[in-house]
Amino acid sequence: MERLDSLVLHGPSHPRRLAPEDVEAWRAMEALHEAGEVRLIGVSNVAPSHLEELLDLARVRPAFVQNRCFARIGWDAPVREVCGRAGIVHQPFSLLTANPEVLSHPAIGTIAARHGRTVPQVIFRFALALGTIPLTGTTDPAHMREDLEVYDFDLTEEEVRTLAVAGEG
Ligand SMILES: NC(=O)c1ccc[n+]([C@@H]2O[C@H](COP(=O)([O-])OP(=O)(O)OC[C@H]3O[C@@H](n4cnc5c(N)ncnc54)[C@H](OP(=O)(O)O)[C@@H]3O)[C@@H](O)[C@H]2O)c1
């Protein structure tokens, strides 16, 4: 392989700010990008404060933020807000495993039944409606197919609103 499509920094070493070693890692990733060895660079497991700090110092802005997505904090709303402002693509992961209360939520089951879809499909469709690129952790070929079959139906605005608050107390 001569070139990577995407390289993601797994996560900053401090919970809220960038440590010197995080900046050093980002500079190394920028150098790989500038040398043409990596097309896109990104960060993972970040808080909004990490991202703001990185945006201030980056020569090459992150193309992606890959974050665990908890419905109870608005599906990572604070980080998605910074991403939206900075033109960064948000890649949510653990959409299913981090949100058992949404998987079993009666209103979400009703939405799935209305569209003749599974609850995971409704959640992935919702993530697309938020403007994110959802990741799936499945290792099952049938689930992989199911997760890809979400481009031929739409959620209504009201359904999107229901999903948006499904993780709130
Ligand atoms: N950046 C990071 O720090 C980080 C950390 C963790 C994970 N990740 C990435 O995030 C992605 C997702 O993580 P996750 O494992 O928490 O994923 P997830 O998509 O929330 O959950 C996957 C789990 O749900 C089950 N499942 C049941 N029905 C499913 C369906 N229709 N579609 C998908 N899964 C279904 C899967 O079982 P089956 O396998 O039987 O389908 C699997 O046990 C992965 O690509 C992983 O590499 C990144």
The ligand as a MOL file (V3000), in Angstrom:
LIG
                    3D

  0  0  0     0  0            999 V3000
M  V30 BEGIN CTAB
M  V30 COUNTS 48 52 0 0 0
M  V30 BEGIN ATOM
M  V30 1 N -12.2670 5.2570 17.6270 0
M  V30 2 C -12.4350 4.4650 18.6540 0
M  V30 3 O -11.8850 4.6840 19.7400 0
M  V30 4 C -13.3440 3.2900 18.5480 0
M  V30 5 C -13.6360 2.5540 19.6850 0
M  V30 6 C -14.5280 1.4860 19.5780 0
M  V30 7 C -15.0700 1.1610 18.3450 0
M  V30 8 N -14.7190 1.8820 17.2630 0 CHG=1
M  V30 9 C -15.2890 1.5510 15.9400 0
M  V30 10 O -16.6600 1.8570 15.9980 0
M  V30 11 C -17.3880 0.9190 15.2440 0
M  V30 12 C -18.6030 0.4460 16.0240 0
M  V30 13 O -18.3800 0.0360 17.3660 0
M  V30 14 P -19.4180 -0.8850 18.2170 0
M  V30 15 O -18.9340 -2.2790 18.2170 0
M  V30 16 O -19.6850 -0.2540 19.5460 0 CHG=-1
M  V30 17 O -20.6860 -0.8380 17.2490 0
M  V30 18 P -22.2220 -0.8380 17.2020 0
M  V30 19 O -22.5290 -0.7300 15.7550 0
M  V30 20 O -22.8540 0.1250 18.1480 0
M  V30 21 O -22.6260 -2.2870 17.7680 0
M  V30 22 C -22.2350 -3.4850 17.1830 0
M  V30 23 C -22.8270 -4.6180 18.0360 0
M  V30 24 O -24.2410 -4.6450 17.8430 0
M  V30 25 C -24.6350 -5.9120 17.2940 0
M  V30 26 N -25.7030 -5.7470 16.2900 0
M  V30 27 C -26.9240 -6.2850 16.3380 0
M  V30 28 N -27.6480 -5.9340 15.2680 0
M  V30 29 C -26.8770 -5.1400 14.5120 0
M  V30 30 C -27.0730 -4.4710 13.2880 0
M  V30 31 N -28.1840 -4.5440 12.5750 0
M  V30 32 N -26.0670 -3.7360 12.8240 0
M  V30 33 C -24.9200 -3.6340 13.5200 0
M  V30 34 N -24.6700 -4.2760 14.6780 0
M  V30 35 C -25.6440 -5.0260 15.1810 0
M  V30 36 C -23.3770 -6.4590 16.6710 0
M  V30 37 O -23.4520 -7.8660 16.6580 0
M  V30 38 P -23.0940 -8.6690 15.2930 0
M  V30 39 O -21.6140 -8.5600 15.1060 0
M  V30 40 O -23.5530 -10.0460 15.6030 0
M  V30 41 O -23.8680 -8.0140 14.1960 0
M  V30 42 C -22.2850 -5.9510 17.6210 0
M  V30 43 O -22.2260 -6.7670 18.7980 0
M  V30 44 C -16.4220 -0.1340 14.7820 0
M  V30 45 O -16.1270 0.1450 13.4350 0
M  V30 46 C -15.1980 0.0800 15.6470 0
M  V30 47 O -13.9980 -0.2100 14.9670 0
M  V30 48 C -13.8890 2.9570 17.3330 0
M  V30 END ATOM
M  V30 BEGIN BOND
M  V30 1 1 1 2
M  V30 2 2 2 3
M  V30 3 1 2 4
M  V30 4 1 4 5
M  V30 5 2 4 48
M  V30 6 2 5 6
M  V30 7 1 6 7
M  V30 8 2 7 8
M  V30 9 1 8 9
M  V30 10 1 8 48
M  V30 11 1 9 10
M  V30 12 1 9 46
M  V30 13 1 10 11
M  V30 14 1 11 12
M  V30 15 1 11 44
M  V30 16 1 12 13
M  V30 17 1 13 14
M  V30 18 2 14 15
M  V30 19 1 14 16
M  V30 20 1 14 17
M  V30 21 1 17 18
M  V30 22 2 18 19
M  V30 23 1 18 20
M  V30 24 1 18 21
M  V30 25 1 21 22
M  V30 26 1 22 23
M  V30 27 1 23 24
M  V30 28 1 23 42
M  V30 29 1 24 25
M  V30 30 1 25 26
M  V30 31 1 25 36
M  V30 32 1 26 27
M  V30 33 1 26 35
M  V30 34 2 27 28
M  V30 35 1 28 29
M  V30 36 1 29 30
M  V30 37 2 29 35
M  V30 38 1 30 31
M  V30 39 2 30 32
M  V30 40 1 32 33
M  V30 41 2 33 34
M  V30 42 1 34 35
M  V30 43 1 36 37
M  V30 44 1 36 42
M  V30 45 1 37 38
M  V30 46 2 38 39
M  V30 47 1 38 40
M  V30 48 1 38 41
M  V30 49 1 42 43
M  V30 50 1 44 45
M  V30 51 1 44 46
M  V30 52 1 46 47
M  V30 END BOND
M  V30 END CTAB
M  END
